[in-house]
């Protein structure tokens, strides 16, 4: 790289080689105002459609507990927030929610919660087995944080297919500013490595413009994700919660989030890339704009109506009052208006299909 290299030349290098150095990513992010955004989004869509066509995969999200043993400074369900109305869904409630989602044609269930140790490893394994027995063609994604490798193995053996664990930031110093001292970036990365080694389809990701984040931090995220090569990357703007130490920090921007989504699509062409609820929270058309910037997954909320408004990681979260059927119909219509259609099948990563074909 030379000082004469333009931002668009860096993007073309990313397209042709699949990678940039940390310094090149930093320079690109700092000089992103020089990039023609419509041209960038069009390139990301071209790659998106090469691998997925006009399909946007729907995942049925079930937020089954808002208890958490951790005290992350940005999170509304952190353990020290005494104003959170806590809840836990029973196994029967979760299975009923899956049943409702199945009738709406969902074939992937995402079981997400805080790190709630009242659900033992055996409890979660039993839940996974029960869902698989009732809905054998459905994929199960778990997102319950950092656990021991033995727990991950037990859940995989029970039938779990995927695991989402956002790394949040790949810079150790920045990680320390967002998390309590008992948490470490090394342990989180070790968890992701264990999950991938076991055989899960894994998802990582980061917040955009979280407190104290620099362009260098974002560049480090990109380099780490290229090395990790996850099946899915979930990114979204930081949004403050009024009961956290970061309540007065500014929310992340639509502009930078869309820019990073497009870079991720170019760098990891076959990755599953959600247009997140957080993106829809900061802009009424945020999820559609995310799709048009290269994303190809949306996660409508299937959680029971009486708890949906209690899983608040950040303020002003959208869709907390919608019924699951209405939410799906709404998403169908919104995507059709921008030339896409919803796909409710398992929607495994293309690389999974390639690996199976090679066996």
Secondary structure, 3 states (H helix, E strand, C coil): CCCCCCHHHHHHHHHHHCCCCHHHHHHHHHCHHHCCHHHHHHHHHHHHHHHHCCEEEECEEEEEECCCCCCCCCCCCCCCCCCCCCCECCHHHHHHHHHHHHHCCCCEEEEEECCCCCCCHHHHHHHHHHHHHHCCCCEEEEECCCCCHHHHHHHHHHCCCEEECCCECCCHHHHHHHCCCCCCHHHHHHHHHHHHHHCCEEEECEEECCCCCCHHHHHHHHHHHHHHCCCEECCEECCCCCCCCCCCCCCCCHHHHHHHHHHHHHHCCCCEEECCHHHHHHCCCHHHHHHHCCCCEECCECCCHHHHCCCCCCCCCCCCCCCHHHHHHHHHHHHHHCCCEEECCCCCCHHHHHHHHHC
